[in-house]
Amino acid sequence: MINEKLPKIWYGGDYNPEQWDKEIIDEDLRMFKLAGIDVATVNVFSWAKLQKNEDTYDFEWLDEIIDKLYEKGTYVCLATSTGAHPAWMARNYPDVLRVDFEGRKRKFGGRHNSCPNSPTYRKYSSLLAEKLAERYKDHPAILIWHISNEYGGYCYCEQCADGFRGWLQERYTTLEKLNKVWNTSFWGHTFYEWEEIVSPNALSEEWGVDNTNFQGISLDYRRYMSDSMLECYKLEYNAIKKHTPDLPITTNLMGLYKELDYFKWAKYLDVISWDNYPSLDTPISLTAMTHDLMRGLKQGQPFMLMEQTPSQQNWQPYNSLKRPGVMKLWSYQAVARGADTVMFFQLRRSVGACEKYHGAVIEHVGHENTRVFRECAELGSELQILSDKLLDARVEAKVAIVFDWENRWAVELSSGPTVALKYVDEVHKYYDALFQQNIQVDMIGVETDLSSYDIVIAPVLYMVKKGYAKRVEDFVHEGGTFLTTFFSGIVNENDIVTLGGYPGELRKVLGIWAEEIDALFPDQSNQIVMGEQWGELNGDYPCGVLCDLIHSEGAEIKAVYGSDFYSGMPALTVNNYGSGQAWYVATSPDRSFLQGLISNLCQDKGIIAPIAPVQGVEVSTRSRKADSYIFLLNHNDIETTVDLGALKTTNIITNKQIENTITLPAKAVKILKKH
């Protein structure tokens, strides 16, 4: 439970009362009650209002807002406001201003505009966090602290360059070691003084997106920037904890956001929270995968859905409305996959600036007689019924997929073999194959214990960090099934190739040697040809992107390539190792092949879906003690019937018993308790 003060699924969102007068605020609070809203996130971007200059702070307006919310039955998620520094700070202390990738010094404007290594920013942000914590430490309205907002964006200023050099000295100790791990003998890049090292940007090693001359330098700069922003977060975290040690602290993450290593950040968040903004055409399984990834950051602990829009966004090229029922459907998707909150950005639409067309519970018309408000109120009413049943329930999975931000950076910084290789896309292919078969998945990091899983899948495990190959060997030896793919086992954590043949340290457990890697053009394909029928796999399947040319070193060949000069060479292998199996998929297959492969692997391990798959109907289960709750989410535009098999269930909203089959209207959700 996030906070026992409010023992239910929290319902609410971002509220900006500083933008409104007293009459509108009073009307908002009336409508919050109608909608069932019980949590408001406030003070997200109020630094300029809280602190008018270096020495003058004004908290009286915030006192009044927090008191008023609490008196009307709304608890508070209190933000620290440090996501955008005030104009006076930029004018008086230009060290807070970032330098962009092109080497240009910013002026005041926008947000995410503070240099993470600015002494000024770090001083005043942590000071503000401490003043807030000291002032509100005993206020009964406060449920949780929200530090800054959606951290992101890199800086390339001189103080960041100096900090980078210090970070490198701490990591590598000597220039001799640094030159070795960066392979600086290439192109005469040897460094003889720490001061010779500069940030990798458009003025030095990089150009465009993910193009660099030295992968090791660029990889370390990404680690350093992620760590730098994390240090800013930790300064505020520690300042708050001095005064409110028992209140949880979070910051809102952004799902698959590339620039920060969220597994490293998760160690310093008491609860994970994130902002979910799919487009109308975002694959449902990709959103599900992201929810599962956020849950996996703290190994299955329930998370917060901190932001979503109740209707439409404002910043995408085409900002379509959520169709009737979709807001509730997507909210329950988050709950089904481990969320213990449903919260929006925003509770009332702004009247000006870039977010005035971003949807809200209360629209510009200012009353409750809107489609969006009615849908929000309906969901709020249902969450009152559900909370005592679902709160703190866990998602249990026997299949895990490995996701690693540093591996992602390294894959996409690689100079070759193809620009078409996108790490998230390859991970999602395997996730989608499980999702379509209603098999629950945990998204895990490379530090996660593997022993509780039957199957572990690590697509494109290009970077094998120290000790990880041994952990994989131990997992397989003890009976686990491990699967990895093409372009795996190539480099260590410094992006230095592991010599002796691909897939490097994984060669022993996989029982193969990959001699070459062929990159296919977008209009090219090859074929995976099954040697004989294996379960649901039979015949030929198209493949593309990359094709590893591999030789068996003890592994059984299950399929071969169908064309080109490497026709007949292995495309799918399995190696018996100890009591388990290690699989290698040497190319990027199509969806039908992966469906069959995943089905066969799950059947071999006795992993069975709770309900047989129905096209367009998502299934997820949360369990608490002896109770299990199955979520059926109909993403189809038509009524759909689902066969429940031998399951005996009760609809926890209506309390009616359901057996045999259940019919879901278009975009509908049913939550069934198993007997």
KOLFI-119885 format. One line per 4 residues: their letters; for each residue y, x, z of C-alpha. Coordinates in Angstrom, 2 decimals. Layout:
N
A = Y:X:Z  ...
//
This chain:
675
MINE = 0.00:0.00:0.00  3.39:1.44:-0.98  5.20:0.06:2.08  3.80:-2.41:4.60
KLPK = 7.21:-4.07:4.98  6.45:-5.98:1.78  2.65:-6.43:1.56  2.51:-7.91:-1.94
IWYG = 2.93:-6.90:-5.56  6.64:-6.11:-5.71  8.66:-8.04:-8.25  12.18:-7.16:-9.33
GDYN = 14.02:-4.38:-11.12  17.21:-2.40:-11.68  20.37:-4.12:-10.52  23.92:-2.83:-11.04
PEQW = 26.18:-4.87:-8.74  28.93:-2.25:-9.06  29.51:-3.71:-12.55  30.15:-7.26:-11.22
DKEI = 32.51:-9.23:-9.02  31.56:-11.09:-5.84  31.12:-14.50:-7.48  28.66:-13.19:-10.06
IDED = 26.72:-11.26:-7.42  26.37:-14.38:-5.29  25.10:-16.30:-8.32  22.66:-13.49:-9.12
LRMF = 21.18:-13.63:-5.62  20.66:-17.37:-5.98  18.77:-16.83:-9.21  16.74:-13.94:-7.80
KLAG = 15.29:-16.40:-5.33  14.46:-18.87:-8.12  12.65:-16.13:-10.06  10.69:-14.85:-7.06
IDVA = 12.42:-11.47:-7.21  12.00:-9.60:-3.93  12.95:-5.98:-4.80  16.12:-4.63:-6.42
TVNV = 16.60:-1.03:-7.46  20.24:-0.20:-6.77  22.58:2.79:-6.89  20.91:4.40:-9.94
FSWA = 24.12:5.53:-11.67  26.78:5.19:-8.98  27.59:8.80:-8.16  31.17:8.47:-9.45
KLQK = 31.70:5.38:-7.26  30.11:6.98:-4.21  31.98:10.28:-4.47  35.46:10.25:-6.00
NEDT = 36.04:13.98:-5.46  34.48:16.92:-3.67  35.31:15.67:-0.20  35.67:11.89:-0.43
YDFE = 32.64:9.61:-0.08  32.70:5.81:-0.08  29.57:3.96:1.02  31.14:0.71:2.22
WLDE = 30.56:-1.12:-1.05  26.90:-0.03:-0.99  26.59:-1.14:2.65  27.78:-4.58:1.62
IIDK = 25.39:-4.83:-1.34  22.31:-3.71:0.60  23.16:-6.04:3.51  23.72:-8.97:1.17
LYEK = 20.48:-8.39:-0.74  18.48:-8.19:2.47  20.11:-11.30:3.96  19.06:-13.23:0.84
GTYV = 15.45:-12.00:0.99  15.58:-9.08:-1.47  14.39:-5.64:-0.40  15.82:-2.43:-1.84
CLAT = 14.49:0.50:-3.84  17.38:2.88:-3.15  18.25:5.43:-5.83  20.22:8.60:-5.22
STGA = 22.53:8.24:-8.26  22.06:11.85:-9.35  20.95:11.12:-12.92  24.53:11.59:-14.18
HPAW = 27.20:13.72:-12.51  30.79:12.42:-12.18  33.61:13.48:-14.48  35.50:15.38:-11.76
MARN = 32.50:17.67:-11.32  32.34:18.52:-15.02  36.07:19.27:-15.06  36.18:21.39:-11.91
YPDV = 32.76:23.04:-12.20  31.76:23.65:-15.83  28.53:25.33:-14.69  27.09:21.79:-14.37
LRVD = 27.35:21.29:-18.15  24.31:21.93:-20.28  24.08:24.15:-23.35  22.03:22.53:-26.11
FEGR = 19.29:23.93:-28.35  21.89:25.03:-30.91  23.80:26.98:-28.25  26.69:24.52:-27.87
KRKF = 28.24:23.88:-24.46  28.41:20.16:-23.72  31.43:18.31:-22.43  31.27:15.43:-19.99
GGRH = 29.45:12.38:-21.37  26.18:10.55:-21.61  23.59:11.13:-18.91  20.86:13.72:-18.28
NSCP = 23.87:15.92:-18.71  23.48:18.33:-15.76  22.17:21.88:-16.00  19.08:21.94:-13.75
NSPT = 19.93:25.50:-12.63  23.58:24.80:-11.85  24.37:25.81:-8.25  27.05:23.12:-8.21
YRKY = 24.70:20.37:-9.33  22.00:21.40:-6.88  24.48:21.60:-4.01  26.14:18.22:-4.53
SSLL = 23.02:16.29:-5.58  21.04:17.31:-2.51  24.09:16.73:-0.30  24.50:13.19:-1.65
AEKL = 20.78:12.48:-1.16  21.03:13.63:2.46  24.13:11.55:3.17  22.40:8.47:1.77
AERY = 19.26:9.11:3.82  21.23:9.70:6.99  23.25:6.53:6.49  20.39:4.17:5.57
KDHP = 17.48:5.71:7.49  17.17:2.70:9.80  18.11:-0.07:7.39  15.26:-2.63:7.24
AILI = 15.92:-3.38:3.55  14.88:0.04:2.27  11.31:0.13:0.94  11.32:3.32:-1.09
WHIS = 13.61:6.10:-2.36  14.22:6.59:-6.09  15.47:10.11:-6.86  17.68:10.54:-9.95
NEYG = 16.44:8.75:-13.09  14.13:9.66:-15.99  14.38:13.45:-15.69  14.37:15.23:-19.04
GYCY = 16.14:17.44:-21.57  16.28:21.23:-21.63  19.27:23.54:-21.07  19.86:26.96:-22.67
CEQC = 22.94:28.21:-20.79  23.34:31.71:-19.36  22.48:30.62:-15.82  19.25:29.09:-17.15
ADGF = 18.52:32.33:-19.03  19.09:34.29:-15.81  16.89:31.87:-13.90  14.21:32.23:-16.60
RGWL = 14.16:35.98:-16.07  13.73:35.47:-12.32  10.96:32.92:-12.92  9.18:35.42:-15.19
QERY = 9.46:38.22:-12.64  7.87:35.98:-10.04  5.10:34.92:-12.43  4.26:38.28:-14.02
TTLE = 5.70:40.85:-11.57  6.07:43.65:-14.14  7.44:43.97:-17.67  4.21:45.73:-18.65
KLNK = 2.22:42.60:-17.84  4.81:40.34:-19.46  4.75:42.35:-22.70  0.97:42.08:-22.74
VWNT = 0.73:38.30:-22.21  3.50:37.67:-24.76  1.97:40.15:-27.22  5.41:41.66:-27.79
SFWG = 4.01:44.56:-29.79  4.12:42.02:-32.63  7.39:42.31:-34.61  8.68:45.03:-32.33
HTFY = 9.61:42.69:-29.47  8.76:44.99:-26.56  11.09:44.48:-23.59  12.15:47.48:-21.46
EWEE = 14.62:45.65:-19.19  14.44:42.11:-17.81  18.02:41.50:-18.99  16.86:41.87:-22.60
IVSP = 15.02:38.55:-22.37  16.92:35.49:-23.65  16.14:31.78:-23.83  14.10:30.75:-26.90
NALS = 16.33:28.39:-28.88  17.91:28.12:-32.33  19.84:31.35:-31.69  16.71:33.37:-30.90
EEWG = 13.03:32.46:-31.38  12.91:28.77:-32.29  14.00:26.51:-35.12  13.55:22.78:-35.56
VDNT = 10.99:20.95:-33.46  8.09:23.01:-32.08  8.68:25.94:-34.44  8.71:29.34:-32.79
NFQG = 8.05:32.97:-33.60  6.55:33.66:-30.16  4.40:30.88:-28.72  4.07:32.67:-25.38
ISLD = 7.84:32.82:-24.86  8.39:29.18:-25.87  5.44:27.99:-23.79  6.77:29.73:-20.70
YRRY = 10.26:28.33:-21.26  8.81:24.81:-21.26  7.00:25.56:-18.02  10.21:27.00:-16.57
MSDS = 12.36:24.01:-17.59  9.81:21.57:-16.14  9.78:23.62:-12.93  13.59:23.82:-12.85
MLEC = 14.00:20.05:-12.94  11.20:19.70:-10.42  13.11:22.04:-8.09  16.14:19.74:-8.37
YKLE = 13.94:16.79:-7.47  12.39:18.67:-4.54  15.81:19.55:-3.10  16.64:15.85:-2.90
YNAI = 13.12:14.99:-1.71  13.33:17.43:1.20  16.85:16.30:2.11  15.67:12.68:2.34
KKHT = 12.45:13.47:4.20  14.44:15.09:7.03  15.81:11.65:7.91  13.16:9.20:6.65
PDLP = 9.80:11.01:6.83  7.83:7.78:6.64  9.54:6.18:3.65  7.88:6.90:0.28
ITTN = 9.83:8.75:-2.43  9.44:8.57:-6.20  11.23:9.16:-9.47  10.63:7.17:-12.63
LMGL = 8.49:9.04:-15.16  8.31:8.19:-18.85  4.61:8.00:-19.65  3.75:10.37:-22.49
YKEL = 7.14:12.12:-22.35  6.51:15.58:-23.70  8.96:17.90:-21.95  7.74:17.72:-18.32
DYFK = 4.33:18.54:-16.87  3.75:15.33:-14.94  0.51:16.51:-13.32  2.51:19.26:-11.62
WAKY = 5.28:16.82:-10.69  2.82:14.29:-9.25  2.08:16.54:-6.27  5.62:15.88:-5.03
LDVI = 5.78:12.12:-5.63  4.55:9.88:-2.82  3.81:7.22:-5.41  3.90:7.45:-9.20
SWDN = 6.39:5.21:-10.98  7.06:4.95:-14.68  9.04:3.08:-17.36  7.05:1.24:-20.04
YPSL = 8.82:0.54:-23.33  6.34:-0.03:-26.18  7.51:-1.29:-29.55  6.18:-4.45:-31.15
DTPI = 3.88:-2.25:-33.28  2.73:0.16:-30.54  -1.10:0.02:-30.34  -2.16:-1.95:-27.28
SLTA = -4.67:0.76:-26.45  -1.94:3.44:-26.44  -0.01:1.50:-23.79  -3.23:1.04:-21.83
MTHD = -3.94:4.77:-22.09  -0.47:5.56:-20.75  -0.96:3.25:-17.77  -4.28:4.98:-17.10
LMRG = -2.60:8.38:-17.41  0.06:7.41:-14.87  -2.67:6.18:-12.53  -4.56:9.42:-13.08
LKQG = -1.64:11.60:-11.99  -2.61:10.91:-8.38  -6.33:10.43:-9.01  -6.49:6.66:-9.06
QPFM = -3.80:5.74:-6.54  -1.97:2.53:-7.53  1.34:3.18:-9.27  4.67:1.43:-9.77
LMEQ = 5.77:-0.16:-13.01  9.41:0.71:-12.39  10.95:-0.48:-15.65  10.12:-2.69:-18.60
TPSQ = 12.24:-5.11:-20.54  11.78:-8.85:-20.00  12.81:-9.49:-23.61  14.05:-6.69:-25.88
QNWQ = 15.20:-3.09:-25.91  18.38:-1.69:-27.35  17.62:1.88:-28.40  14.77:1.57:-30.90
PYNS = 15.47:1.26:-34.66  14.28:-2.36:-34.63  14.61:-4.13:-31.29  12.45:-7.19:-31.62
LKRP = 12.12:-9.82:-28.93  9.02:-10.08:-26.83  7.39:-13.22:-28.13  6.61:-16.07:-25.72
GVMK = 3.93:-14.98:-23.28  4.14:-11.27:-24.14  6.27:-10.27:-21.16  3.69:-11.75:-18.78
LWSY = 0.80:-10.35:-20.83  2.18:-6.81:-20.78  3.10:-7.09:-17.10  -0.47:-8.02:-16.25
QAVA = -1.73:-5.18:-18.42  0.06:-2.81:-16.04  -1.39:-4.61:-13.00  -4.86:-4.61:-14.56
RGAD = -4.69:-0.83:-14.88  -3.44:-0.09:-11.39  0.20:-1.14:-10.95  1.20:-2.63:-7.61
TVMF = 4.69:-3.55:-8.84  6.17:-5.41:-11.79  9.80:-4.44:-12.23  12.38:-4.71:-15.00
FQLR = 15.32:-2.95:-16.44  17.45:-4.88:-15.95  18.09:-7.89:-13.71  21.42:-8.78:-15.35
RSVG = 22.68:-7.66:-18.78  25.64:-5.31:-18.82  28.81:-6.48:-20.58  29.63:-3.20:-22.27
ACEK = 28.44:0.24:-23.41  25.12:1.12:-25.00  22.82:-1.07:-22.85  24.64:-4.37:-23.24
YHGA = 21.98:-5.55:-25.71  19.07:-4.41:-23.56  17.27:-7.47:-22.26  17.52:-8.77:-18.69
VIEH = 16.16:-11.47:-16.43  19.67:-12.95:-16.35  21.14:-13.01:-19.84  24.81:-12.95:-20.84
VGHE = 24.94:-16.74:-20.63  24.63:-16.28:-16.87  22.33:-19.15:-15.86  18.63:-19.83:-15.37
NTRV = 18.18:-22.17:-18.34  16.77:-19.60:-20.74  13.30:-18.93:-22.08  13.32:-15.43:-20.59
FREC = 14.30:-16.59:-17.11  11.69:-19.35:-17.14  8.96:-16.86:-18.07  10.13:-14.45:-15.37
AELG = 10.15:-17.19:-12.74  6.65:-18.29:-13.75  5.34:-14.75:-13.35  7.14:-14.38:-10.03
SELQ = 5.42:-17.51:-8.75  1.98:-16.26:-9.83  2.47:-12.87:-8.19  3.03:-14.63:-4.87
ILSD = -0.48:-16.09:-5.19  -2.19:-12.93:-6.43  -0.75:-10.26:-4.19  -3.04:-10.53:-1.18
KLLD = -6.05:-10.23:-3.48  -5.03:-7.42:-5.84  -2.78:-5.23:-3.72  -4.12:-1.68:-3.43
ARVE = -7.24:-2.51:-5.45  -8.58:0.46:-7.43  -9.80:0.99:-10.98  -13.22:2.63:-11.03
AKVA = -14.40:4.65:-14.03  -17.38:6.83:-14.90  -15.74:8.21:-18.04  -12.76:10.58:-17.97
IVFD = -10.51:11.97:-20.69  -8.70:15.25:-20.05  -4.96:15.32:-20.75  -2.97:18.51:-20.17
WENR = 0.75:18.91:-20.88  0.59:22.70:-21.19  -2.27:22.40:-23.68  -0.18:19.84:-25.58
WAVE = 2.78:22.23:-25.75  0.55:25.05:-26.94  -1.20:22.95:-29.61  2.05:21.75:-31.12
LSSG = 3.82:25.12:-30.86  0.98:26.74:-32.77  1.97:28.28:-36.11  -0.85:26.69:-38.09
PTVA = -3.38:25.65:-39.00  -1.72:22.27:-39.75  1.41:20.29:-38.95  -0.72:17.14:-38.98
LKYV = -2.40:17.94:-35.68  -0.81:15.83:-32.93  -2.38:16.15:-29.51  -1.62:12.64:-28.27
DEVH = -3.00:11.11:-31.48  -6.33:12.92:-31.09  -6.61:12.01:-27.40  -5.79:8.40:-28.23
KYYD = -8.54:8.21:-30.87  -11.17:8.82:-28.18  -9.46:6.58:-25.68  -9.26:3.77:-28.23
ALFQ = -13.01:4.04:-28.94  -13.68:3.40:-25.25  -10.95:0.75:-24.95  -12.40:-1.27:-27.84
QNIQ = -15.75:-1.36:-26.02  -14.29:-2.40:-22.65  -15.29:0.89:-21.01  -12.97:1.86:-18.16
VDMI = -11.41:5.33:-18.40  -9.68:7.71:-16.02  -7.11:10.03:-17.58  -7.38:13.30:-15.67
GVET = -5.82:16.76:-15.54  -7.53:20.13:-15.68  -7.41:20.42:-11.89  -9.20:17.10:-11.30
DLSS = -12.68:17.25:-9.77  -15.27:16.32:-12.43  -18.21:15.54:-10.16  -17.57:11.79:-9.89
YDIV = -17.84:11.26:-13.66  -20.83:10.87:-15.96  -18.90:11.68:-19.15  -15.86:13.95:-19.56
IAPV = -14.08:14.10:-22.93  -11.55:16.86:-23.67  -10.16:16.41:-27.20  -8.55:19.49:-28.75
LYMV = -8.97:21.68:-25.66  -7.12:24.49:-27.45  -6.02:26.19:-24.21  -8.75:27.00:-21.70
KKGY = -7.15:27.94:-18.41  -8.62:30.44:-15.99  -11.78:29.10:-14.36  -11.96:25.89:-16.38
AKRV = -14.88:26.93:-18.60  -16.92:27.63:-15.46  -16.07:24.20:-14.08  -17.24:22.62:-17.35
EDFV = -20.46:24.65:-17.24  -21.13:23.53:-13.67  -20.44:19.89:-14.56  -22.85:19.95:-17.49
HEGG = -25.48:21.97:-15.65  -25.57:19.32:-12.91  -26.22:16.54:-15.44  -22.84:15.61:-16.84
TFLT = -22.06:14.90:-20.49  -19.11:16.93:-21.81  -17.52:16.41:-25.22  -14.86:18.48:-26.90
TFFS = -13.63:18.82:-30.46  -12.36:21.05:-33.22  -9.61:23.56:-32.36  -10.90:24.00:-28.80
GIVN = -11.47:27.13:-26.74  -9.08:29.13:-28.89  -6.60:30.64:-26.39  -6.02:31.28:-22.70
ENDI = -3.10:29.93:-20.65  -0.76:32.51:-22.23  -1.62:31.42:-25.77  -3.51:34.67:-26.38
VTLG = -6.64:34.26:-28.52  -9.93:34.70:-26.69  -11.70:37.35:-28.77  -15.39:37.26:-29.61
GYPG = -15.42:34.07:-31.67  -14.29:30.47:-31.29  -14.64:28.38:-29.12  -14.11:31.31:-26.78
ELRK = -15.15:30.67:-23.18  -16.73:27.36:-24.18  -19.12:29.02:-26.63  -21.94:29.37:-24.08
VLGI = -21.99:25.76:-22.88  -21.54:24.34:-26.40  -24.12:26.58:-28.06  -22.06:27.12:-31.23
WAEE = -19.85:29.63:-33.02  -16.90:28.42:-35.11  -16.30:30.95:-37.87  -13.33:29.41:-39.73
IDAL = -10.98:26.41:-39.59  -10.10:24.50:-42.75  -6.89:22.44:-42.82  -7.01:19.39:-45.08
FPDQ = -3.98:17.97:-46.85  -3.06:14.35:-46.00  -4.68:13.07:-49.21  -7.89:15.06:-48.64
SNQI = -10.97:14.14:-46.66  -14.51:15.28:-46.06  -17.52:13.40:-44.75  -19.64:13.49:-41.62
VMGE = -23.23:12.92:-42.77  -25.75:11.89:-40.13  -29.06:13.70:-40.45  -30.89:10.59:-39.28
QWGE = -29.92:7.37:-37.61  -28.87:7.83:-34.01  -28.19:4.59:-32.21  -25.26:2.96:-33.96
LNGD = -24.53:5.99:-36.16  -26.08:6.12:-39.59  -24.91:7.31:-43.02  -21.57:8.89:-43.97
YPCG = -18.16:8.74:-42.27  -14.81:10.10:-43.51  -13.04:12.86:-41.59  -9.89:14.93:-42.00
VLCD = -7.03:16.95:-40.49  -9.13:20.00:-39.55  -12.73:21.00:-40.19  -14.31:23.77:-38.10
LIHS = -16.97:25.75:-39.96  -19.54:26.22:-37.22  -22.95:27.80:-36.74  -25.49:26.67:-34.18
EGAE = -26.35:29.13:-31.43  -28.94:26.87:-29.84  -27.19:23.53:-30.23  -28.95:20.69:-32.04
IKAV = -27.25:19.67:-35.28  -26.73:15.90:-35.35  -24.54:15.67:-38.48  -23.24:17.91:-41.28
YGSD = -20.32:18.01:-43.69  -20.80:16.17:-46.96  -18.62:18.12:-49.39  -16.66:21.28:-50.26
FYSG = -18.10:24.80:-49.98  -19.17:24.13:-46.39  -21.25:21.08:-47.32  -24.33:21.07:-45.11
MPAL = -22.71:23.00:-42.26  -22.73:21.33:-38.81  -20.08:18.68:-38.09  -21.56:17.26:-34.87
TVNN = -23.70:19.22:-32.40  -25.18:18.76:-28.94  -26.33:21.52:-26.63  -28.69:20.92:-23.72
YGSG = -27.39:22.96:-20.81  -29.04:22.68:-17.43  -29.53:18.97:-16.77  -26.68:17.84:-19.01
QAWY = -25.34:17.94:-22.55  -22.30:19.46:-24.24  -21.14:17.86:-27.51  -18.89:19.31:-30.18
VATS = -17.13:17.21:-32.82  -16.03:19.77:-35.43  -13.49:17.57:-37.21  -11.29:14.50:-36.77
PDRS = -13.47:11.45:-37.57  -12.52:7.91:-38.47  -12.56:5.05:-36.02  -16.02:3.71:-36.94
FLQG = -17.69:7.05:-36.27  -16.03:7.39:-32.88  -17.00:3.84:-31.94  -20.63:4.65:-32.65
LISN = -20.52:8.05:-30.97  -18.93:6.74:-27.78  -21.29:3.75:-27.69  -24.31:6.04:-27.92
LCQD = -23.07:8.41:-25.22  -22.30:5.54:-22.83  -25.68:3.91:-23.44  -27.43:7.21:-22.76
KGII = -25.67:7.40:-19.36  -26.20:3.72:-18.54  -22.49:2.89:-18.68  -22.16:-0.79:-19.58
APIA = -19.05:-2.88:-20.14  -18.62:-5.83:-17.74  -18.04:-8.16:-20.71  -19.04:-7.76:-24.35
PVQG = -16.09:-6.79:-26.56  -14.09:-9.48:-28.34  -11.52:-8.37:-30.91  -8.02:-8.42:-29.44
VEVS = -9.08:-9.18:-25.86  -8.47:-6.38:-23.36  -10.73:-6.13:-20.32  -10.02:-4.17:-17.15
TRSR = -11.38:-4.36:-13.61  -9.79:-3.62:-10.23  -11.88:-3.52:-7.05  -11.10:-3.59:-3.36
KADS = -13.89:-3.25:-0.82  -16.60:-5.70:-1.97  -14.34:-7.72:-4.27  -13.93:-7.09:-8.01
YIFL = -11.36:-8.74:-10.26  -11.76:-8.81:-14.03  -8.61:-9.12:-16.12  -8.95:-10.76:-19.54
LNHN = -5.83:-10.24:-21.67  -5.69:-12.01:-25.01  -3.42:-9.97:-27.29  -4.31:-12.21:-30.23
DIET = -1.95:-14.75:-31.76  -4.71:-17.35:-31.66  -6.89:-18.97:-29.03  -9.93:-16.79:-28.34
TVDL = -13.23:-17.48:-26.59  -14.97:-14.84:-24.50  -18.67:-14.87:-23.59  -19.07:-14.04:-19.90
GALK = -22.82:-13.53:-20.15  -24.50:-13.86:-16.76  -21.27:-13.40:-14.81  -20.32:-16.02:-12.25
TTNI = -16.61:-15.98:-11.51  -13.62:-17.81:-10.06  -10.18:-18.01:-11.64  -7.99:-16.68:-8.82
ITNK = -4.91:-18.61:-9.96  -6.53:-22.06:-10.25  -9.47:-21.38:-7.88  -11.83:-22.95:-10.43
QIEN = -15.31:-21.56:-11.00  -15.89:-20.13:-14.50  -19.32:-19.45:-16.03  -20.81:-18.86:-19.50
TITL = -17.62:-18.76:-21.59  -13.88:-18.90:-21.13  -11.23:-19.77:-23.71  -7.92:-17.97:-23.59
PAKA = -4.84:-19.38:-25.36  -2.85:-16.96:-27.50  -1.22:-14.20:-25.39  -2.80:-15.62:-22.22
VKIL = -4.17:-13.80:-19.18  -7.04:-14.84:-16.93  -8.00:-13.00:-13.75  -11.54:-13.67:-12.59
KKH = -13.11:-12.79:-9.26  -16.77:-11.79:-9.57  -19.29:-13.50:-7.28
//
